[in-house]
Amino acid sequence: MTVIKKIKEAAKNSNSSLLKEEVYLNTELNLYDFIDNEKLLQVYVDVPLGNIVSLGRQDFWREGETWIDVVQHLHGNEWSDEVFKYFESELKEKDFPAPSSMYQLRLTCYGGICKCGNGNHRLVAAKAWLIASYGDKASLKKAKVSYYPLKHEIKEVFKILSKKGSSVLISSVEFNEQLEFPDTTYFFISKSYPEKVYALKNNKVIEIKQKKSFYKKMISHWQEPWHEKREWKEIPHQTIIKMLDDEWFNNYEYQDD
């Protein structure tokens, strides 16, 4: 059996819920406005595979697919048993042992969740193989990471809105709303409890006190024809929980100069 066949079979036969989660494209979870970019750390750190939620390209998989689905698209041409040693070793600056592979695996982490910067194919394979082989607590050892902590205010609003298992919906403030909401960039609501609306204003999260008509406008994405919908980005509850789970980020080493 070829190496890629072993990886695909391991993923198919795994009972892990982590591998059944939906894969996101980096741009779907664009959280750059919610991080403290002045506290960037370039490090090597053990990254829980369950906290890696998105890929950098969508050239070999489709929206809505799970990690089990995505791994089935991999070709793995000329992959040898050396890839298993690579998956289980400290990665740091190591190149992936495949002819067409370029550069080191690189991840960017926002709070507790991570996305792929380089090495999409090997990351999918590594996540499938390691979780299937070692369980949900499997991690990448000493991966090359650019780490940004979430802003304190953002962590607090996510904690509030994600209670009782709810997803969080985020919407940009439109240009014509700036007069009513000056210096405000985003609205936040709980999908399960939309009666409270929060906003990011001057980098602080506030609750907006408005009339019922305002709430109706905010939740019109559930009620109006498609062309009148307000655009909301939904961050699932399980992803929010992972964003808030940044305790794994310790025992890091600074990257080589």
ZAMIVEX-432942 format. One record per residue: residue number from 1; residue in one letter; x, y, z of N, C-alpha, C in turn. Coordinates in steps of 0.001 Angstrom, whole numbers, plus 500000, padded with zeros to 6 digits. Layout:
BEGIN
{pt NUM; a; {X; Y; Z}; {X; Y; Z}; {X; Y; Z}},
...
//
This chain:
BEGIN
{pt 1; m; {500846; 498801; 500000}; {500000; 500000; 500000}; {500878; 501245; 500000}},
{pt 2; t; {500581; 502205; 499151}; {501373; 503431; 499072}; {501182; 504266; 500331}},
{pt 3; v; {502105; 505214; 500525}; {502043; 506101; 501690}; {500746; 506891; 501708}},
{pt 4; i; {500379; 507481; 500584}; {499170; 508315; 500554}; {497924; 507460; 500770}},
{pt 5; k; {497948; 506233; 500289}; {496821; 505322; 500511}; {496672; 505015; 502001}},
{pt 6; k; {497792; 504796; 502696}; {497757; 504550; 504141}; {497137; 505733; 504879}},
{pt 7; i; {497512; 506941; 504465}; {497000; 508144; 505124}; {495503; 508293; 504880}},
{pt 8; k; {495078; 508080; 503653}; {493656; 508194; 503320}; {492824; 507149; 504063}},
{pt 9; e; {493325; 505935; 504134}; {492603; 504871; 504831}; {492520; 505169; 506325}},
{pt 10; a; {493610; 505685; 506896}; {493607; 506035; 508315}; {492562; 507101; 508615}},
{pt 11; a; {492449; 508081; 507739}; {491457; 509144; 507928}; {490040; 508589; 507837}},
{pt 12; k; {489788; 507760; 506822}; {488458; 507176; 506633}; {488031; 506334; 507833}},
{pt 13; n; {488986; 505621; 508432}; {488673; 504708; 509515}; {488693; 505359; 510893}},
{pt 14; s; {489052; 506631; 510942}; {489122; 507331; 512227}; {487733; 507715; 512731}},
{pt 15; n; {487551; 507613; 514036}; {486299; 508048; 514661}; {486404; 509449; 515249}},
{pt 16; s; {487509; 510119; 515002}; {487726; 511444; 515591}; {486748; 512479; 515039}},
{pt 17; s; {486114; 513207; 515927}; {485220; 514295; 515500}; {486007; 515444; 514895}},
{pt 18; l; {487281; 515579; 515259}; {488098; 516672; 514721}; {488266; 516553; 513214}},
{pt 19; l; {488391; 515335; 512723}; {488570; 515137; 511289}; {487258; 515287; 510522}},
{pt 20; k; {486149; 515333; 511251}; {484846; 515520; 510620}; {484414; 516982; 510615}},
{pt 21; e; {485261; 517851; 511145}; {484956; 519276; 511139}; {485210; 519875; 509761}},
{pt 22; e; {484480; 520939; 509459}; {484624; 521613; 508171}; {485960; 522340; 508096}},
{pt 23; v; {486563; 522300; 506916}; {487811; 523021; 506655}; {487461; 524409; 506123}},
{pt 24; y; {488176; 525425; 506606}; {487930; 526789; 506149}; {489089; 527288; 505291}},
{pt 25; l; {488765; 528198; 504412}; {489780; 528939; 503682}; {490203; 530114; 504552}},
{pt 26; n; {491495; 530459; 504508}; {492000; 531527; 505373}; {491137; 532778; 505355}},
{pt 27; t; {490694; 533181; 504170}; {489948; 534431; 504041}; {488558; 534354; 504664}},
{pt 28; e; {488044; 533130; 504902}; {486737; 533005; 505538}; {486781; 533398; 507000}},
{pt 29; l; {487927; 533235; 507635}; {488080; 533570; 509043}; {489117; 534678; 509179}},
{pt 30; n; {488901; 535757; 508475}; {489839; 536873; 508504}; {489676; 537632; 509817}},
{pt 31; l; {490554; 537351; 510757}; {490419; 537896; 512110}; {491471; 538955; 512417}},
{pt 32; y; {492077; 539514; 511372}; {493216; 540404; 511597}; {492853; 541631; 512433}},
{pt 33; d; {491618; 542121; 512304}; {491217; 543308; 513063}; {490982; 543009; 514539}},
{pt 34; f; {491015; 541740; 514901}; {490693; 541360; 516279}; {491915; 540903; 517062}},
{pt 35; i; {493098; 541071; 516492}; {494314; 540627; 517153}; {495162; 541821; 517573}},
{pt 36; d; {496064; 541571; 518494}; {497016; 542597; 518920}; {498273; 542416; 518080}},
{pt 37; n; {498317; 543114; 516934}; {499418; 542865; 515991}; {500753; 543439; 516468}},
{pt 38; e; {500740; 544203; 517564}; {502000; 544706; 518110}; {502691; 543662; 518985}},
{pt 39; k; {501995; 542574; 519239}; {502562; 541529; 520094}; {502881; 540258; 519307}},
{pt 40; l; {503202; 540423; 518034}; {503560; 539290; 517189}; {504783; 538570; 517743}},
{pt 41; l; {504692; 537230; 517759}; {505834; 536400; 518129}; {506129; 535429; 516997}},
{pt 42; q; {507389; 535334; 516605}; {507841; 534370; 515604}; {508546; 533253; 516360}},
{pt 43; v; {507883; 532082; 516444}; {508370; 531047; 517342}; {508252; 529654; 516731}},
{pt 44; y; {508877; 528700; 517411}; {508608; 527286; 517202}; {507823; 526817; 518412}},
{pt 45; v; {506715; 526131; 518176}; {505875; 525715; 519297}; {505076; 524472; 518898}},
{pt 46; d; {504756; 523634; 519887}; {503893; 522480; 519645}; {502464; 522971; 519442}},
{pt 47; v; {501879; 522649; 518301}; {500539; 523138; 517941}; {499548; 521977; 517938}},
{pt 48; p; {498499; 522026; 518773}; {497473; 520982; 518724}; {496823; 520950; 517348}},
{pt 49; l; {496762; 519785; 516735}; {496211; 519688; 515382}; {494736; 520061; 515339}},
{pt 50; g; {494018; 519857; 516434}; {492617; 520239; 516470}; {492405; 521735; 516401}},
{pt 51; n; {493435; 522523; 516708}; {493323; 523984; 516675}; {493712; 524571; 515326}},
{pt 52; i; {494106; 523732; 514386}; {494377; 524193; 513017}; {493084; 524034; 512228}},
{pt 53; v; {492517; 525160; 511790}; {491159; 525128; 511239}; {491058; 525541; 509779}},
{pt 54; s; {492117; 526127; 509196}; {491957; 526618; 507823}; {493222; 526430; 506992}},
{pt 55; l; {493019; 526409; 505669}; {494100; 526256; 504700}; {494287; 527548; 503911}},
{pt 56; g; {495439; 527662; 503259}; {495765; 528888; 502545}; {495295; 528932; 501109}},
{pt 57; r; {494931; 527768; 500553}; {494479; 527723; 499162}; {493289; 526772; 499062}},
{pt 58; q; {492505; 526957; 497999}; {491361; 526073; 497777}; {491430; 525491; 496357}},
{pt 59; d; {492637; 525169; 495934}; {492826; 524681; 494576}; {492662; 523168; 494460}},
{pt 60; f; {492517; 522465; 495582}; {492378; 521013; 495493}; {491239; 520478; 496367}},
{pt 61; w; {490400; 521365; 496887}; {489269; 520932; 497709}; {488131; 521928; 497556}},
{pt 62; r; {486947; 521569; 498068}; {485755; 522382; 497882}; {485192; 522884; 499207}},
{pt 63; e; {484509; 524003; 499128}; {483872; 524579; 500312}; {482907; 523577; 500943}},
{pt 64; g; {482927; 523502; 502252}; {482026; 522610; 502979}; {482596; 521234; 503259}},
{pt 65; e; {483780; 520923; 502710}; {484366; 519609; 502934}; {485028; 519519; 504307}},
{pt 66; t; {485090; 518302; 504831}; {485761; 518044; 506098}; {487219; 517677; 505837}},
{pt 67; w; {487982; 517532; 506928}; {489379; 517119; 506777}; {489476; 515722; 506169}},
{pt 68; i; {488532; 514854; 506505}; {488518; 513517; 505895}; {488289; 513623; 504393}},
{pt 69; d; {487384; 514520; 503986}; {487123; 514721; 502556}; {488356; 515270; 501845}},
{pt 70; v; {488964; 516283; 502460}; {490066; 516981; 501794}; {491271; 516067; 501588}},
{pt 71; v; {491545; 515226; 502587}; {492712; 514358; 502449}; {492558; 513393; 501281}},
{pt 72; q; {491326; 513079; 500907}; {491101; 512152; 499783}; {491523; 512762; 498447}},
{pt 73; h; {491661; 514083; 498377}; {492064; 514748; 497133}; {493583; 514767; 496926}},
{pt 74; l; {494337; 514421; 497940}; {495789; 514496; 497837}; {496328; 513421; 496886}},
{pt 75; h; {497355; 513787; 496127}; {497978; 512831; 495211}; {499138; 512090; 495875}},
{pt 76; g; {499947; 512820; 496634}; {501063; 512174; 497339}; {502047; 511490; 496422}},
{pt 77; n; {502277; 512055; 495237}; {503197; 511452; 494271}; {504614; 511392; 494836}},
{pt 78; e; {505207; 510229; 494773}; {506587; 510001; 495198}; {506796; 510227; 496693}},
{pt 79; w; {505724; 510178; 497486}; {505892; 510249; 498939}; {506421; 508900; 499422}},
{pt 80; s; {507423; 508954; 500281}; {507996; 507737; 500854}; {507670; 507673; 502344}},
{pt 81; d; {508105; 506597; 502991}; {507874; 506456; 504427}; {508555; 507558; 505231}},
{pt 82; e; {509432; 508314; 504609}; {510090; 509430; 505295}; {509084; 510484; 505747}},
{pt 83; v; {507931; 510568; 505069}; {506957; 511592; 505468}; {506397; 511300; 506855}},
{pt 84; f; {506296; 510024; 507235}; {505795; 509684; 508569}; {506783; 510150; 509644}},
{pt 85; k; {508081; 509979; 509360}; {509105; 510472; 510287}; {509028; 511998; 510401}},
{pt 86; y; {508784; 512642; 509260}; {508648; 514102; 509248}; {507470; 514531; 510120}},
{pt 87; f; {506302; 513909; 509944}; {505118; 514280; 510711}; {505357; 514187; 512220}},
{pt 88; e; {506151; 513211; 512635}; {506312; 512933; 514062}; {507543; 513590; 514668}},
{pt 89; s; {508296; 514330; 513866}; {509533; 514953; 514357}; {509315; 516426; 514672}},
{pt 90; e; {510316; 517049; 515266}; {510298; 518506; 515427}; {510509; 519132; 514054}},
{pt 91; l; {509584; 519978; 513638}; {509592; 520472; 512259}; {510571; 521623; 512038}},
{pt 92; k; {510429; 522648; 512823}; {511278; 523835; 512712}; {511518; 524236; 511247}},
{pt 93; e; {512765; 524145; 510784}; {513095; 524591; 509425}; {513198; 523436; 508429}},
{pt 94; k; {512698; 522270; 508801}; {512825; 521103; 507926}; {511977; 521252; 506669}},
{pt 95; d; {512537; 520848; 505549}; {511774; 520744; 504306}; {510994; 519436; 504308}},
{pt 96; f; {509861; 519430; 503621}; {509066; 518214; 503506}; {509746; 517268; 502521}},
{pt 97; p; {509878; 515981; 502861}; {510619; 515046; 501988}; {509808; 514575; 500787}},
{pt 98; a; {509511; 515513; 499899}; {508817; 515186; 498648}; {509389; 516077; 497551}},
{pt 99; p; {509524; 515553; 496335}; {510199; 516290; 495250}; {509593; 517650; 494938}},
{pt 100; s; {508275; 517777; 495004}; {507629; 519025; 494594}; {507408; 519996; 495747}},
{pt 101; s; {507866; 519633; 496937}; {507626; 520469; 498113}; {508634; 521609; 498184}},
{pt 102; m; {508144; 522783; 498608}; {509031; 523942; 498728}; {508875; 524601; 500090}},
{pt 103; y; {509990; 524916; 500722}; {510044; 525683; 501969}; {509477; 524901; 503160}},
{pt 104; q; {509564; 525528; 504308}; {509121; 524897; 505538}; {507605; 525070; 505726}},
{pt 105; l; {507024; 524182; 506531}; {505633; 524368; 506931}; {505557; 525629; 507780}},
{pt 106; r; {504598; 526491; 507472}; {504432; 527721; 508250}; {502964; 527894; 508632}},
{pt 107; l; {502736; 528273; 509875}; {501393; 528513; 510382}; {501298; 529926; 510930}},
{pt 108; t; {500091; 530492; 510865}; {499785; 531750; 511543}; {498663; 531465; 512526}},
{pt 109; c; {498848; 531889; 513776}; {497862; 531605; 514816}; {497288; 532898; 515378}},
{pt 110; y; {495964; 532954; 515454}; {495239; 534073; 516049}; {494607; 533579; 517339}},
{pt 111; g; {495191; 533965; 518478}; {494719; 533366; 519710}; {494992; 531880; 519649}},
{pt 112; g; {493950; 531067; 519889}; {494147; 529631; 519924}; {493965; 528902; 518616}},
{pt 113; i; {493540; 529597; 517538}; {493338; 528897; 516263}; {494435; 529258; 515265}},
{pt 114; c; {494705; 528306; 514378}; {495803; 528479; 513436}; {495360; 528211; 512004}},
{pt 115; k; {496034; 528873; 511085}; {495798; 528676; 509657}; {497135; 528382; 508983}},
{pt 116; c; {497059; 527799; 507807}; {498268; 527402; 507085}; {498792; 528545; 506233}},
{pt 117; g; {500065; 528843; 506383}; {500709; 529837; 505538}; {501436; 529198; 504372}},
{pt 118; n; {502065; 528059; 504613}; {502738; 527309; 503554}; {502739; 525834; 503931}},
{pt 119; g; {502454; 524973; 502951}; {502485; 523540; 503186}; {501107; 522929; 503350}},
{pt 120; n; {500140; 523374; 502534}; {498756; 522908; 502676}; {498619; 521393; 502558}},
{pt 121; h; {499247; 520796; 501543}; {499099; 519358; 501317}; {499671; 518544; 502477}},
{pt 122; r; {500883; 518892; 502896}; {501498; 518123; 503980}; {500738; 518319; 505289}},
{pt 123; l; {500161; 519527; 505485}; {499407; 519780; 506714}; {498155; 518912; 506775}},
{pt 124; v; {497426; 518831; 505666}; {496227; 517985; 505624}; {496594; 516542; 505930}},
{pt 125; a; {497665; 516070; 505299}; {498090; 514693; 505513}; {498545; 514465; 506949}},
{pt 126; a; {499302; 515409; 507491}; {499801; 515277; 508862}; {498654; 515265; 509861}},
{pt 127; k; {497684; 516148; 509671}; {496554; 516197; 510599}; {495786; 514881; 510557}},
{pt 128; a; {495518; 514378; 509374}; {494778; 513126; 509242}; {495549; 511968; 509873}},
{pt 129; w; {496832; 511857; 509549}; {497613; 510716; 510011}; {497834; 510742; 511527}},
{pt 130; l; {498223; 511884; 512048}; {498561; 511964; 513469}; {497342; 511828; 514367}},
{pt 131; i; {496210; 512446; 513986}; {494997; 512304; 514796}; {494478; 510872; 514714}},
{pt 132; a; {494507; 510295; 513526}; {494051; 508910; 513375}; {494941; 507953; 514159}},
{pt 133; s; {496229; 508261; 514249}; {497185; 507362; 514898}; {497297; 507585; 516401}},
{pt 134; y; {497189; 508856; 516843}; {497489; 509168; 518241}; {496335; 509848; 518994}},
{pt 135; g; {495227; 510078; 518310}; {494076; 510648; 518999}; {493976; 512157; 518892}},
{pt 136; d; {492933; 512697; 519515}; {492596; 514118; 519356}; {493611; 515069; 519986}},
{pt 137; k; {494468; 514576; 520847}; {495461; 515455; 521481}; {496774; 515513; 520702}},
{pt 138; a; {496811; 514922; 519525}; {498030; 514924; 518714}; {498402; 516355; 518319}},
{pt 139; s; {499697; 516590; 518161}; {500160; 517940; 517813}; {501321; 517873; 516837}},
{pt 140; l; {501555; 519005; 516187}; {502767; 519191; 515396}; {503854; 519678; 516339}},
{pt 141; k; {505010; 519031; 516313}; {506069; 519379; 517246}; {506932; 520505; 516695}},
{pt 142; k; {507050; 521540; 517507}; {507907; 522684; 517179}; {507675; 523178; 515744}},
{pt 143; a; {506426; 523463; 515440}; {506080; 524029; 514138}; {506496; 525499; 514077}},
{pt 144; k; {506714; 525978; 512875}; {507120; 527368; 512659}; {505870; 528235; 512639}},
{pt 145; v; {505728; 529125; 513622}; {504475; 529835; 513844}; {504694; 531341; 513961}},
{pt 146; s; {503799; 532091; 513310}; {503642; 533523; 513583}; {502410; 533648; 514477}},
{pt 147; y; {502613; 534100; 515708}; {501534; 534070; 516700}; {501087; 535484; 517079}},
{pt 148; y; {499758; 535707; 516971}; {499157; 536971; 517395}; {498118; 536693; 518481}},
{pt 149; p; {498230; 537290; 519658}; {497176; 537106; 520661}; {495928; 537893; 520268}},
{pt 150; l; {494764; 537405; 520683}; {493535; 538165; 520496}; {493520; 539355; 521442}},
{pt 151; k; {492892; 540441; 521010}; {492714; 541577; 521908}; {491839; 541148; 523085}},
{pt 152; h; {492138; 541701; 524243}; {491404; 541328; 525458}; {489910; 541562; 525294}},
{pt 153; e; {489538; 542705; 524703}; {488123; 543038; 524545}; {487406; 542031; 523650}},
{pt 154; i; {488096; 541570; 522612}; {487506; 540598; 521695}; {487282; 539268; 522409}},
{pt 155; k; {488249; 538858; 523218}; {488086; 537617; 523971}; {486861; 537693; 524870}},
{pt 156; e; {486653; 538858; 525475}; {485529; 539008; 526393}; {484188; 538914; 525665}},
{pt 157; v; {484065; 539578; 524506}; {482783; 539532; 523793}; {482522; 538142; 523226}},
{pt 158; f; {483575; 537465; 522782}; {483400; 536092; 522303}; {482950; 535166; 523429}},
{pt 159; k; {483463; 535387; 524621}; {483047; 534579; 525772}; {481567; 534792; 526062}},
{pt 160; i; {481128; 536038; 525996}; {479730; 536369; 526283}; {478807; 535762; 525238}},
{pt 161; l; {479135; 535961; 523957}; {478220; 535590; 522884}; {478239; 534099; 522553}},
{pt 162; s; {479287; 533403; 522960}; {479359; 531979; 522630}; {478805; 531093; 523735}},
{pt 163; k; {478233; 531706; 524757}; {477643; 530914; 525830}; {476486; 530074; 525288}},
{pt 164; k; {476241; 528983; 525957}; {475146; 528062; 525609}; {475303; 527488; 524205}},
{pt 165; g; {476541; 527375; 523745}; {476799; 526689; 522487}; {476498; 527467; 521238}},
{pt 166; s; {476400; 528784; 521317}; {476014; 529577; 520156}; {477208; 529945; 519281}},
{pt 167; s; {476945; 530075; 517971}; {477908; 530673; 517050}; {477864; 532188; 517220}},
{pt 168; v; {478908; 532860; 516741}; {478959; 534321; 516783}; {478922; 534848; 515350}},
{pt 169; l; {478103; 535872; 515129}; {477986; 536503; 513821}; {478636; 537878; 513866}},
{pt 170; i; {479433; 538176; 512828}; {480177; 539432; 512763}; {479831; 540135; 511458}},
{pt 171; s; {479579; 541442; 511540}; {479247; 542220; 510346}; {480004; 543536; 510362}},
{pt 172; s; {480556; 543913; 509216}; {481254; 545198; 509110}; {480248; 546348; 509131}},
{pt 173; v; {480634; 547453; 509740}; {479803; 548649; 509730}; {479876; 549271; 508343}},
{pt 174; e; {478724; 549509; 507749}; {478678; 550052; 506400}; {478963; 551548; 506403}},
{pt 175; f; {479373; 552056; 505233}; {479752; 553471; 505119}; {478604; 554393; 505531}},
{pt 176; n; {477383; 554048; 505130}; {476250; 554921; 505440}; {475803; 554828; 506899}},
{pt 177; e; {476451; 553970; 507683}; {476124; 553861; 509101}; {477103; 554634; 509984}},
{pt 178; q; {478141; 555195; 509378}; {479177; 555834; 510167}; {478689; 557076; 510924}},
{pt 179; l; {477713; 557784; 510363}; {477195; 558956; 511071}; {476499; 558552; 512367}},
{pt 180; e; {475770; 557451; 512299}; {475066; 556963; 513487}; {476004; 556237; 514444}},
{pt 181; f; {477051; 555603; 513887}; {477993; 554834; 514704}; {479427; 555240; 514379}},
{pt 182; p; {479843; 556444; 514761}; {481192; 556912; 514443}; {482264; 556064; 515129}},
{pt 183; d; {483371; 555879; 514422}; {484529; 555136; 514945}; {484196; 553687; 515285}},
{pt 184; t; {483133; 553163; 514672}; {482724; 551780; 514906}; {483026; 550971; 513655}},
{pt 185; t; {483616; 549789; 513844}; {484044; 549004; 512686}; {483275; 547692; 512511}},
{pt 186; y; {482825; 547086; 513606}; {482127; 545799; 513504}; {480972; 545715; 514499}},
{pt 187; f; {479947; 544934; 514095}; {478876; 544538; 514992}; {479029; 543049; 515288}},
{pt 188; f; {478620; 542656; 516504}; {478659; 541253; 516912}; {477313; 540875; 517520}},
{pt 189; i; {476805; 539696; 517154}; {475627; 539167; 517830}; {475785; 537653; 517987}},
{pt 190; s; {475033; 537120; 518942}; {474940; 535681; 519092}; {473870; 535171; 518146}},
{pt 191; k; {474147; 534092; 517425}; {473157; 533553; 516501}; {471928; 533049; 517252}},
{pt 192; s; {472128; 532534; 518446}; {471015; 531993; 519221}; {470252; 533062; 519993}},
{pt 193; y; {470939; 534153; 520342}; {470320; 535213; 521151}; {470646; 536579; 520546}},
{pt 194; p; {469997; 536915; 519418}; {470367; 538124; 518673}; {469823; 539428; 519258}},
{pt 195; e; {469142; 539361; 520399}; {468524; 540583; 520921}; {469542; 541575; 521485}},
{pt 196; k; {470777; 541124; 521724}; {471824; 542039; 522182}; {472848; 542211; 521073}},
{pt 197; v; {473161; 543466; 520791}; {474127; 543775; 519732}; {475335; 544455; 520366}},
{pt 198; y; {476511; 543953; 520040}; {477756; 544552; 520515}; {478496; 545152; 519318}},
{pt 199; a; {479365; 546114; 519609}; {480109; 546777; 518536}; {481554; 547004; 518970}},
{pt 200; l; {482450; 547012; 517982}; {483841; 547352; 518222}; {484027; 548818; 517868}},
{pt 201; k; {484224; 549649; 518880}; {484347; 551102; 518702}; {485634; 551571; 519359}},
{pt 202; n; {486491; 552217; 518555}; {487786; 552676; 519068}; {488519; 551552; 519799}},
{pt 203; n; {488462; 550360; 519189}; {489140; 549185; 519726}; {488601; 548737; 521081}},
{pt 204; k; {487377; 549163; 521410}; {486724; 548687; 522618}; {485362; 548113; 522252}},
{pt 205; v; {484970; 547040; 522928}; {483681; 546415; 522664}; {482630; 547019; 523581}},
{pt 206; i; {481543; 547503; 522983}; {480449; 548100; 523748}; {479138; 547436; 523352}},
{pt 207; e; {478165; 547465; 524268}; {476826; 547017; 523922}; {476037; 548212; 523415}},
{pt 208; i; {475334; 548024; 522286}; {474572; 549117; 521692}; {473149; 549108; 522248}},
{pt 209; k; {472746; 550230; 522809}; {471390; 550380; 523327}; {470554; 551076; 522262}},
{pt 210; q; {469665; 550340; 521616}; {468871; 550905; 520544}; {467438; 550400; 520619}},
{pt 211; k; {466580; 550976; 519793}; {465185; 550567; 519740}; {465047; 549213; 519041}},
{pt 212; k; {463869; 548611; 519152}; {463615; 547311; 518545}; {463812; 547336; 517036}},
{pt 213; s; {463552; 548483; 516426}; {463728; 548581; 514977}; {465184; 548336; 514579}},
{pt 214; f; {466096; 548733; 515455}; {467517; 548515; 515190}; {467837; 547028; 515209}},
{pt 215; y; {467299; 546314; 516172}; {467526; 544880; 516252}; {466956; 544172; 515035}},
{pt 216; k; {465778; 544639; 514582}; {465173; 544041; 513396}; {466092; 544218; 512191}},
{pt 217; k; {466691; 545386; 512098}; {467620; 545648; 511000}; {468851; 544749; 511108}},
{pt 218; m; {469327; 544553; 512319}; {470522; 543752; 512529}; {470310; 542297; 512120}},
{pt 219; i; {469126; 541759; 512403}; {468895; 540344; 512138}; {468145; 540109; 510834}},
{pt 220; s; {468119; 541123; 509979}; {467361; 541013; 508736}; {467918; 539946; 507804}},
{pt 221; h; {469127; 539447; 508103}; {469684; 538385; 507254}; {468868; 537114; 507353}},
{pt 222; w; {468012; 537004; 508373}; {467143; 535839; 508482}; {465760; 536082; 507862}},
{pt 223; q; {465451; 537359; 507572}; {464068; 537698; 507263}; {463836; 538302; 505890}},
{pt 224; e; {464823; 538929; 505310}; {464614; 539690; 504082}; {465042; 538891; 502845}},
{pt 225; p; {464602; 539314; 501650}; {465099; 538689; 500412}; {466621; 538787; 500338}},
{pt 226; w; {467217; 537908; 499550}; {468680; 537827; 499540}; {469350; 539149; 499219}},
{pt 227; h; {468761; 539968; 498327}; {469436; 541186; 497905}; {469349; 542282; 498964}},
{pt 228; e; {468540; 542068; 500007}; {468445; 543045; 501080}; {469109; 542556; 502356}},
{pt 229; k; {469727; 541418; 502280}; {470333; 540855; 503480}; {471539; 541666; 503917}},
{pt 230; r; {471691; 541769; 505213}; {472928; 542295; 505759}; {473942; 541154; 505738}},
{pt 231; e; {475171; 541442; 505396}; {476182; 540394; 505327}; {476779; 540143; 506708}},
{pt 232; w; {476746; 538878; 507089}; {477318; 538450; 508360}; {478301; 537311; 508113}},
{pt 233; k; {479374; 537305; 508856}; {480322; 536189; 508844}; {480074; 535381; 510108}},
{pt 234; e; {479808; 534100; 509931}; {479528; 533252; 511081}; {480784; 532500; 511508}},
{pt 235; i; {481106; 532607; 512790}; {482195; 531822; 513353}; {481561; 530769; 514254}},
{pt 236; p; {481663; 529494; 513883}; {480999; 528435; 514646}; {481470; 528387; 516099}},
{pt 237; h; {480595; 527881; 516942}; {480895; 527805; 518371}; {482193; 527047; 518628}},
{pt 238; q; {482393; 525924; 517936}; {483587; 525119; 518187}; {484859; 525883; 517824}},
{pt 239; t; {484773; 526758; 516811}; {485933; 527566; 516437}; {486187; 528660; 517464}},
{pt 240; i; {485114; 529264; 517972}; {485249; 530273; 519033}; {485952; 529666; 520243}},
{pt 241; i; {485519; 528483; 520646}; {486125; 527823; 521808}; {487618; 527613; 521583}},
{pt 242; k; {487989; 527233; 520361}; {489403; 527031; 520056}; {490164; 528349; 520048}},
{pt 243; m; {489525; 529418; 519589}; {490163; 530734; 519601}; {490506; 531150; 521028}},
{pt 244; l; {489600; 530855; 521943}; {489792; 531245; 523337}; {490754; 530318; 524065}},
{pt 245; d; {490985; 529152; 523489}; {491873; 528161; 524101}; {493304; 528392; 523629}},
{pt 246; d; {493992; 529313; 524285}; {495378; 529596; 523899}; {496382; 529158; 524966}},
{pt 247; e; {495936; 528339; 525904}; {496839; 527873; 526956}; {497918; 526943; 526412}},
{pt 248; w; {497645; 526351; 525237}; {498653; 525461; 524642}; {499892; 526229; 524197}},
{pt 249; f; {499749; 527549; 524067}; {500867; 528342; 523551}; {501863; 528635; 524687}},
{pt 250; n; {502701; 527686; 524937}; {503746; 527857; 525946}; {504936; 527000; 525548}},
{pt 251; n; {505982; 527101; 526285}; {507210; 526354; 525987}; {507685; 526557; 524563}},
{pt 252; y; {507504; 527765; 524047}; {507949; 528047; 522677}; {509421; 528439; 522648}},
{pt 253; e; {509983; 528317; 521463}; {511338; 528758; 521210}; {511287; 529822; 520118}},
{pt 254; y; {512092; 530859; 520261}; {512138; 531873; 519207}; {512786; 531288; 517956}},
{pt 255; q; {512293; 531738; 516810}; {512797; 531201; 515542}; {514251; 531598; 515312}},
{pt 256; d; {514912; 530790; 514500}; {516306; 531060; 514159}; {516417; 532380; 513404}},
{pt 257; d; {517469; 533100; 513628}; {517697; 534358; 512902}; {518058; 534071; 511443}},
//
